[in-house]
Amino acid sequence: MNDKLVVGIADMKMARETGMLVTYALGSCIGIGLYDPLIRLAALVHIMLPLNMETGRKTPLKYADTGICETIRRMEARGANRSRIVAKIAGGARMFDTPGGGSLGNIGQRNIESTHLILRREGIRLKAEDVGGTVARTMLMDVISGQVCVRSYGKPEVIF
């Protein structure tokens, strides 16, 4: 498809009415697809970490808390209504084993929890997710329908 927009790490892309948004290498990172079905506005943000504690907050899209809020703000600026926006997420895998298996080393789980919390706090309904596990994912979002396809090595595609 020639109107495919690739979302990099700590990045966000938005499209309306046509095209595909795709992000690769969702290991412990989370891809958050946000969609307003009435105006067919889709956004996909690829976050790396749960909380922005960066001085000056120069890269808000890198973090769940500031990345989700910034994406919603940009969608609203283009006519989206928060009450209609729904979310679909993928990623948050445990990519490395840490001694003791504690949550401190499990960035994926912390990203999942932070994403859930921020979406709830912002009043965005989480419609579907493919999270956790131990494999990286690719997330594709169809702009026309808001449908998401998640691909991961050795597993069947998940469509929601």
N, C-alpha and C positions, 0 to 999 in steps of 0.2 A: 504494500500500500504506500503510495507516494506522499500522502499527507499524514505520516506518522511523526509525532513529536516525541523525541527522546528526552526523558527527565533524568538528569545526572544525580549524583549523590549530593545531598544538601541543596536541592534544586526543586523548582516547581514550574509546571507548564499548565496553561489553561487553553481550552478551545471551545468553540460554540458550533453546534449543529452538524459538524462533519469532522471526520478524522479519527485517529487513534492516538492515545497517550500510552507510552510504555516506559517502564523503568526496569533496569537489570540489577543483578547483584544484591538482592535483598537478603542478606544474611541475618545479622542481628538488627539491621535497619528495618524500618517499617515504611511501606508504601501506603499512603492514605489517599484514596480516591474520593473526591467530594463531587456531588452531582445535584443540580437543580433540574428536575425533569420537565418543568413547565417551559423553561426557556432553553433547555438542552445545553446548559453550560456545565462543562466538566473541568475539574482541576485534579492534578496528581502531584503530590508532594512526597519527596523521599527524605525522611528524617533519619539521623544517625544516633542521636542521644536523647534521653528523656527530658532534661531540663537545661535551659540556657542560663549558665552562670558566667558567661563571657563578659569581660569588661567592655562596655560600649555596645554590646550586642550587635556586632557588625554582620553576623551571618545567621539571621533569625530562622532561615529555612532548614538549618542543620538540626534543630531541636524540636521535639514534639510540642512543647508548650507554646513557643513563639511561632513555629512553622505552621501549625494548624490555625492559629489566630490570624496570622498574616494572610494565609490563603483564603480564609473566610472573608476577611476584610476586602481583599482584591476581588473576590467573587461578588460581594455586595456592591462594590463600585461599578461592576458591569451588569447590575440588575438582578442578581440572585436575591432570593428571600430566605433568610435563615430558617424559617419555619418549614420550608420545602426541601432544604438541603439534606441529603442522606450520605452516609459514609460507608465505604467498603475498604477493608484493610488486609494487608498481607505482609508477612515477614516475621521478625522477632525470634529467629531461630537461636538456639544455643550452639554457637559455632566452635567453641573451644571448651574443653573440660578444664575446670579449675579444681585444685585440691580442696576437698571438703564439700564441693558442689554448692556452695552458698550463693545467694542471690546477688551478692556484690559483683561477682565475676560474670553473672548472667545478664549482660546488657540487653539481650533480646527480650527477656521477661520484664525487665524494668521499662523497656520501650513500650511493650504491650500495655502494661499497667498505666503508664503515663498517658498513652494515646487514649485508652478507655476513659480515664479521668478527665482529660481535656475535652474530649467530644461531649461527655456528659455535662460538664460545666458550661460549655458553649451552647448547649441545647440542640446538638446535632445527633440524629438517630443513627446508630450503627446498625446497618442492615445485614451485613455479612462479613465474615473474616476467615482467613486461612493463615493461622499464626502458630508459632512455637515449632517444635520439632528440632531437627538437626541439619536440615538442608536449605541451601539458598534458593531463592525464588525469582522469577521474572513475572511482572504484573503488567497486564495490558488492559486498557479501559477504552471501550467504544464510546465515542462522544455522542452519537445519535441516541443510543439506548441506555447508556450508563452501565451496561453489562461489563463485568470484569472476568478476565481469564487469568488464572495463575498457573504457571508452569514451573516444575521443579524436577531435577534429575531423578529418574527411576520411579516416578510416580505419575499417575494419570492426571491430565489437566483438570483443574477445578474451575467451574464456571458458575458465577453467581451474579 
